[in-house]
Amino acid sequence: MASRASSEAPAAGYSVPVPALPRLGRTWYRRGAPYWLRRARTTVFVVLAMALFSLFALGLYEGVRDLLPSTVRVVWDGVQVAASVVALVWGAVAHRREHREALLDPPDPARTARAKRDHDRRVPGRIALGRGLVLLAAPVMPAFAAYVAGRLLFWLTVREYPSEAGARRWLEEHATRPAAQQ
């Protein structure tokens, strides 16, 4: 029988293994270089995705904007800039509130894995629905892109994800220290 990998071994002084979390694996426990490399990789990917989404939103808006008379364009552009600033702040504040609430009752590792599976299962349907809605939302796509960017920027800059807090709490509740240390 092969020995367990060091990441599968129980944490020092504990009798249960450190649970693996989606996107972070078991690196969340020590928060060393592999953890920060995973967070940096996620950040780079999300920033690139936000840039592409923003370019798409601006391109779609430009198509709608070309249909407007020239005097209305100036006013509409000003409205879009103001709406985008408000939406960016609104997205960040909304995610901050949700994050704070999630930290008050963080999910355990099983609930985190279940939520990830449920999310992955719903994505194709949401993509299909989004394709139809994006045409209806074309006139306000910059504000929508700003809202999404605000949420994602805050998500990328949190100190600890709720899944980490929940896993740490679960580990403390389910771990038993050796009798010599009690």
C-alpha positions as CSV (number, residue, x, y, z in Angstrom):
1,M,0.0,0.0,0.0
2,A,1.4,3.4,-1.0
3,S,1.8,6.0,1.7
4,R,-0.4,9.1,1.7
5,A,0.8,12.3,0.1
6,S,1.8,14.9,2.6
7,S,-1.2,17.0,1.6
8,E,-3.5,14.1,2.5
9,A,-1.9,13.5,5.9
10,P,-3.7,14.9,9.0
11,A,-2.5,18.4,10.1
12,A,0.1,18.4,12.8
13,G,-1.5,17.3,16.0
14,Y,-4.8,16.5,14.4
15,S,-6.4,13.1,13.5
16,V,-8.4,14.1,10.5
17,P,-7.0,15.1,7.1
18,V,-7.2,18.7,5.9
19,P,-10.2,18.9,3.5
20,A,-9.6,20.0,-0.1
21,L,-11.5,23.0,-1.3
22,P,-12.5,23.9,-4.9
23,R,-9.9,26.0,-6.7
24,L,-7.6,25.9,-3.6
25,G,-7.1,22.2,-2.9
26,R,-5.4,21.8,0.5
27,T,-3.2,24.8,0.0
28,W,-5.6,27.0,2.1
29,Y,-4.4,25.4,5.3
30,R,-0.8,26.6,5.2
31,R,-1.2,29.6,2.9
32,G,2.2,29.1,1.5
33,A,3.6,29.8,-2.0
34,P,1.2,27.2,-3.7
35,Y,-1.8,28.9,-2.1
36,W,-0.8,32.4,-3.3
37,L,0.1,31.1,-6.8
38,R,-3.4,29.6,-7.1
39,R,-4.9,32.9,-6.0
40,A,-2.7,34.8,-8.4
41,R,-3.6,32.5,-11.2
42,T,-7.3,33.0,-10.4
43,T,-6.8,36.8,-10.4
44,V,-5.0,36.8,-13.7
45,F,-7.8,34.7,-15.3
46,V,-10.6,36.8,-13.8
47,V,-9.0,40.1,-14.8
48,L,-8.6,38.8,-18.4
49,A,-12.2,37.5,-18.4
50,M,-13.4,40.9,-17.1
51,A,-11.4,42.7,-19.8
52,L,-12.9,40.6,-22.5
53,F,-16.4,40.9,-21.1
54,S,-15.9,44.7,-20.9
55,L,-14.7,44.9,-24.5
56,F,-17.7,42.8,-25.6
57,A,-20.1,45.0,-23.6
58,L,-18.6,48.2,-25.1
59,G,-18.7,46.8,-28.6
60,L,-22.4,45.8,-28.1
61,Y,-23.1,49.3,-26.7
62,E,-21.3,50.9,-29.6
63,G,-23.7,49.1,-32.0
64,V,-26.7,50.5,-30.2
65,R,-25.1,53.9,-29.8
66,D,-24.7,54.2,-33.6
67,L,-28.4,54.0,-34.0
68,L,-29.0,57.1,-31.8
69,P,-29.0,60.7,-33.2
70,S,-25.8,62.6,-32.5
71,T,-27.3,64.9,-29.9
72,V,-28.8,62.0,-28.0
73,R,-25.4,60.1,-28.1
74,V,-23.7,62.7,-25.9
75,V,-26.4,62.6,-23.3
76,W,-26.7,58.9,-23.4
77,D,-22.9,58.5,-23.0
78,G,-23.0,60.7,-19.9
79,V,-25.8,58.6,-18.5
80,Q,-23.8,55.4,-19.2
81,V,-20.7,56.8,-17.5
82,A,-22.7,57.8,-14.4
83,A,-24.6,54.5,-14.4
84,S,-21.4,52.5,-14.7
85,V,-19.7,54.3,-11.8
86,V,-22.8,53.7,-9.6
87,A,-23.0,50.1,-10.8
88,L,-19.3,49.5,-10.0
89,V,-19.7,50.7,-6.5
90,W,-23.0,48.9,-6.1
91,G,-21.5,45.6,-7.2
92,A,-18.6,45.9,-4.8
93,V,-20.9,46.9,-1.9
94,A,-23.3,44.1,-2.7
95,H,-20.6,41.5,-2.7
96,R,-19.0,42.9,0.4
97,R,-22.3,42.4,2.3
98,E,-22.8,38.9,1.0
99,H,-19.2,38.1,1.9
100,R,-19.7,39.4,5.5
101,E,-22.9,37.3,5.8
102,A,-21.1,34.2,4.4
103,L,-18.3,34.6,7.0
104,L,-20.9,34.6,9.8
105,D,-22.1,31.2,8.7
106,P,-19.3,29.7,6.6
107,P,-20.0,26.5,4.7
108,D,-18.3,23.3,5.7
109,P,-16.2,21.5,3.1
110,A,-19.1,19.2,2.1
111,R,-21.5,22.1,1.5
112,T,-18.7,24.0,-0.4
113,A,-18.2,21.0,-2.7
114,R,-22.0,20.6,-3.2
115,A,-22.4,24.3,-4.1
116,K,-19.5,24.0,-6.6
117,R,-21.2,21.0,-8.2
118,D,-24.6,22.7,-8.3
119,H,-23.0,25.8,-9.8
120,D,-21.2,23.8,-12.5
121,R,-24.4,22.0,-13.4
122,R,-26.4,25.3,-13.8
123,V,-23.8,27.1,-15.9
124,P,-24.8,25.8,-19.4
125,G,-28.5,26.8,-18.8
126,R,-27.4,30.3,-17.6
127,I,-25.2,30.8,-20.6
128,A,-28.1,30.0,-22.9
129,L,-30.4,32.3,-21.0
130,G,-27.7,35.0,-21.0
131,R,-27.4,35.0,-24.8
132,G,-31.0,36.1,-25.2
133,L,-30.9,38.6,-22.4
134,V,-27.7,40.3,-23.6
135,L,-29.5,41.5,-26.7
136,L,-32.2,43.1,-24.6
137,A,-29.6,44.6,-22.2
138,A,-27.4,46.0,-25.0
139,P,-28.3,49.7,-24.3
140,V,-27.1,49.3,-20.7
141,M,-24.3,46.8,-21.1
142,P,-21.5,49.1,-19.8
143,A,-23.3,49.5,-16.5
144,F,-23.9,45.8,-16.3
145,A,-20.2,45.1,-17.0
146,A,-19.3,47.6,-14.3
147,Y,-21.5,45.8,-11.8
148,V,-19.9,42.5,-12.6
149,A,-16.5,44.0,-12.4
150,G,-17.2,45.5,-9.0
151,R,-18.3,42.2,-7.7
152,L,-15.4,40.3,-9.1
153,L,-12.8,42.9,-8.0
154,F,-14.0,42.7,-4.4
155,W,-14.1,38.9,-4.6
156,L,-10.5,38.9,-5.7
157,T,-9.3,41.1,-2.9
158,V,-10.8,39.4,0.1
159,R,-8.5,38.2,2.8
160,E,-10.2,34.9,3.3
161,Y,-12.9,33.1,1.4
162,P,-15.9,31.8,3.3
163,S,-15.0,28.3,2.2
164,E,-11.7,28.6,3.9
165,A,-13.3,29.9,7.1
166,G,-15.8,27.1,7.0
167,A,-13.1,24.5,6.4
168,R,-11.0,25.8,9.2
169,R,-14.0,25.8,11.6
170,W,-14.9,22.2,10.5
171,L,-11.3,21.1,11.0
172,E,-11.3,22.5,14.5
173,E,-14.6,20.9,15.4
174,H,-13.8,17.4,14.0
175,A,-10.2,17.2,14.8
176,T,-9.1,15.4,18.0
177,R,-5.8,16.1,19.5
178,P,-3.6,13.3,20.7
179,A,-4.1,12.4,24.4
180,A,-0.6,13.6,25.3
181,Q,-1.4,17.2,24.2
182,Q,-4.8,17.5,25.9
